[in-house]
Amino acid sequence: MREIYLDNSATTVTCKEAAEKISELLTEKYGNPSSLHAKGLQAEYEVENARKVLAAHIGASPDEIFFTSGGTESNNLAVIGAAAAHKRTGKRIVVSAIEHSSVLESAKYLEEQGFDVVYLQPDGSGRIREEDIIDAVDEKTILVSLMTANNEIGTLQPVSSIRRAVKLKKSPALIHTDAVQALGKLDLKQIRSSVDLLTVSAHKIHGPKGTGAIYIKKGIRIIPIIHGGEQQKRIRPGTEASELIAGFGAAISALPDIREGHKQIAELNDYCKQRLKAINGVYINSPEDCLPYILNISVCGIRSETMLHFLEAHGIYVSSGSACAKGKKSHVLSAIGLDNKRIDSAIRISFSRYNCAEDIDCLCAALESGIAALAKSK
């Protein structure tokens, strides 16, 4: 049976270049990057090279890049670290209600510590309105966090407009964006220039799981959430996972041209929507102008998990929402106003450069079979 993997927003297959680099670090350049001997210097060189590669990709300076264990740690460091560093200035934090759980749970933790957290509600397409950001920000706001691209429906957020809101309200707020789903898919240079903190993860771009990074604009102060060790200016201490970090760098270097990659996936997304719209009972939940790598649909009348396992039996892998949610009802789909039938039957299809039109044909054929078979069994 041919395997068709369409769950690339959850994770991606590790590309050959990253896998080879990881193997090289594990078996040849395996020293501790903090050690002063030759083996350590070999590993340190690979870590610093990956730092330079990521910095160049987002238009930053290498000394503004700090490696972490992934997007969740990076988001915790950004939100909690920024709040801790600037709590004497104010206690207000503004986030969207449809952020990744690592941002929302960090915000809830801060609420318990006495911070005033404002949760911005999206419109029906999942977009946060600029006027709502302006209304929420005040002179006591110390952080605004808004993801670049939503991980469930792909909505692109007006990150660049946050700076205008902050200036208009004469606020000291730092600006953070979770760019985990956008890395390698959008040109992040302009977005990076509009924010103070930006977080990314390796395993969404065909790199390894277990490593990510945070961009901290030069001059911005945050408090570490991990302590012990002198590595990475003590912002994120601890022995660097040099093999994973080197693999991250290799995955970035292996990325296709952003514009060409975007064009390829946009065409695939359009073809998929065209095929899906011809199937009775299928509804598209993602907005038209979303990140094309993500397409959220509902197969009304059939629960997400039931259809997911039917497709899996046919060698097709999709998800019923964010992998981090572990099957819980989507807070994103609830926030944009979908009814329970649409939410309970939602499926997220997410593409990578390794997908093709034939994958879409197989998916749509299996969906039609699933609708027929599962409807009869009810």
Steps between C-alpha positions, in 0.01 A plus 500: 500500500634842405543732798357850462604737775285815528562592864800726447382767745536241777847399386694431183721220378864585565667594173808312377729798558394536864515126569852477359617799703348357819676166438829681444468680834394184685782282369787733410463849648347380825688722744337733750492840327617662825812283521828668407659205318475424128187286528322775687612764253366290211157487664511870591576589138190308382280672761627844404462424130134404557454823696636699205280310252181566700595863561556561128171329415296739716722805450640510853846512655639166627534641853121552503432125456468263797434128457240319713335158511223611263208735442333435836808592702569798274145632550519449877831685510362785289177552693603421857852637458376832361234536771752429777746754362250783464243449775602821675394693191153349482295183536293489180564232238306474174472171310255358250250238615617266223870479582682169533450341842861578598415873481152471651616283790789741566250788504272310740797434728575873503134576579537284808804710595291818491547619141209649306465291183277613214395227255414646159217325317534436124249570226335218305814440294720474807658842454564741785379849414756780519249725677459237773876497555497879530210488748672236714844662523557769761790670677529207744520231233837324507448227240287433192520146356340412166591196291607554139291216355239301688592134540147365452342706222798687356370855553772762457500760775577875473823474698657803332211720617570436868788747498263774380259422783779508757631834372150649478429414864853601610539156652827339614374159383735245348364319193526122463393280211483123495632430149521122536259432212642782286872412499606386154158588358498880522779753468541586868744786455232771497307341785820457702575871458158583651539296820725470803465125549442228239481125558554207262537120502707259290263209452248701297755552219638145462745543785521292819261506795643634823649829387372847424610857551403844619603826340552772760553845355824660606447707813184316609512354849323181605545281808615139441264222607780240522799549729847349525788538255660776296386386155322743265561803722301322776177578309463129434772317695578130485699284261385574146351206307766552234383217273142629494606862459732406212212306344281809538757704311522237226120496464494878458776484239302233311184712481390588145462863395214644709311640201534182295401283794199721575389486136523119493299456819243765402430310179467176696268665750281643221479159333408338832222753567365454148480122553356529850224741398367231267443260791161524672524563872848656495539858623816711494582678826823677401463853356586567137808711575655266755844341498460243219691232690194448726147406396238431766178325394196338657333180384165562665331206665821303554714562807855612436664205673282250313592644161863540601529127573312407182753701298786351698382153401546613140852626566402867522606707799322823601413647840188598689660827613813610683713204602563669837125499575496118522147474357337776707238720332663774296505837677582657162192370319284590800640854502416561133140402564466156341221281633568176685425285194772675300743493793443134584559397138800724427814369332822688436685426178851645489741488209875490447725521197490121478126489425349491150165503317485120509493518881195727477325264259555211740380707797180608327425149378547367854282777645218410260535133594508591868187714477313218325622225735480686828159653427359150439645371827332769712 
